Amino acid sequence: MLKLFEHNTLNVDDISAEQTAVEVRNLNLWFGNKHVLNDISMRIPKNKITALIGQSGCGKSTLISCFNRLNDLYDGCKYNGEIIIDGRNINSRKINVSRLRTNVGMVFQRPNPFPMSIYENVCYGLKLQGVKVRRHLDDAVESALKQAALWDEVKDRLFESAHVLSGGQQQRLVIARALALKPDILLLDEPTSALDPLTTLFIEELMDSLKKQCTIIIVTHNMQQASRVSDYTAFFHQGRLIEYADSDTLFTMPEKKQTEDYITGRYG
Amino acid sequence: MRQVALNTHISGTFNIELENLRNSVLTMGGEVEQQLVDTLKAVKHNHAALAEKVVLNDLKINSMEIQIDEECLRIIAKRHPTASDLRLIMTISKAITDIERMGDEIERIAKLVTRNKLPSSDTIKSSMLLIGERVAAMMRGTFDAFARQDEAAALEVYDQDNRIDSEYKRLLSYTTSEMQKSTEDMQDWLDVLWAMRSLERIGDRCKNVCEYVIYLTRGTDVRHTPLENMQQKLEDLT
């Protein structure tokens, strides 16, 4: 039969190890006595956008913070289980956390440019890595700003303060700052919740173009956004992974009633 | 004329999805159009193999309807379309039901040939072919109006159905009088009557699609409205 539409998303159970960017195996995490993540296992595919959804406090932001070991900064945080990135368990003590954070970039809800110029913001991470040659820095800044679809808007004022930029531009600048380090994985924790609807659409379109070069994992409260941008979606509730599927399936025919109730606004 | 721009969304993927959806309807329409052309040829030359091909090909059209409906559902769930985008998807979802039914009507006519039930009367056969040609032209006009989102063209096509209806009535009257002359083959006559009715119904289905095209471009539901009132309604809107 003639196939009219092609959608090349695999079933989550069919994602092979080679196609996986992050593999979570039996991950448990506690803040003090509170069991925040409960036996999470999932394979997040490479070069796709995966959305994590669920109510506040369900553990989705905590989970993505595990992917670059940000939770290590909190006292009383302990965890077990494995997170495999690039063939290595990043929960291992032997892992170089700085290198991990270079490879796994993160962008937060509120744009947080450093109090310095646009140019300095983008090359900040590279300078920390010891890159000093001006030409290399120039090339990296231009390339990252182009990838973040910001170059045309700022190329004539690279040395102005980053704070003169609008909220949407600042968020793209922060994305450019992460991209300058050429990460394999980009974590976005509600990257558009402080932005207007139009700017949100621009950032979403940016994500879609970025997935060619890196894997994107986004935490969002906005289910419409999750359905629009993501290839895969995972629904969490009270620290447990309730359902994980390709977004087409999850938003048209979820398997679990809990998921159905949440995405249809029947959760009570 | 207000065309729904499919390629101006910020999301390039959404643009592609809508464009693919629209093209898939045109592909389905093209298939149905070809089915009708093949059926008329099969009727004209009593070509059983060609008619058999039409009957088999109907499965392809059924599958297209399901695929397009699934894609509409997927886009609604994922993209939350509004305004003209929502109208486009609703239009497509409704239009493909009519297009699929056109396919069923064509299949019924093709079965006259495969079952060797073509009317013996040359007058009836040639009248059926004449109506068939008009229906084929109407179908072409309908899909063109959809492709170009052209409400004026849709109204023009809509009007053609009156002529088909009156020719159908004339043929029906002639056929029933012929039936009375040879009442022994009543089942065969009924098959012929059904096939004639199918041709006329395809015209009605084309009219339905034209109404959806007007809904798409104007956002006004003109179903169950006589043509004169429809024209007035559209003039009032401008």
Interface residues (C-beta under 8 A of the other chain):
Chain A: M1 L2 K3 L4 F5 H7 L198 L201 F202 E204 E205 D208 Q224 S227 R228 S247 D248 F251 T252
Chain B: I10 S11 G12 T13 F14 N20 S24 T27 L59 K60 S63 M64 Q67 I68 E71 L73 R74 A77 K78 R79 H80
